[in-house]
Amino acid sequence: MSISKPRVEIEYCSQCRFVLRASWMAQELLMTFADDLGEVALMPGTGGIFEVRLNGESLWNKKQAGRFPEPKEIKQLVRDRIAPGKNLGHSDSE
């Protein structure tokens, strides 16, 4: 039995054309956590949604925060939950 790696979901508003932002965020996460994540899923939605979830737990919700997240913020939130000792390089020093 293998232990499954964490899954990140990025639900974005397809009507608002947030797909480029969502795919850029996915790329950033995959490059940073190549060995730590099992999957990054892009999920089209509606109504202005832009939400990032880790194993079902909401890490960032654009409507609640009132803005889009910076990649650095999402990387730190993911790191703190799946790889607390991981150095994020320049993302940690800003």
Secondary structure, DSSP 8 states (H G I E B T S, - for coil): ------EEEEEEETTTTTHHHHHHHHHHHHHHTTTT-SEEEEEEE-TT-EEEEETTEEEEEHHHHTS---HHHHHHHHHHHH-TT---THHHH-
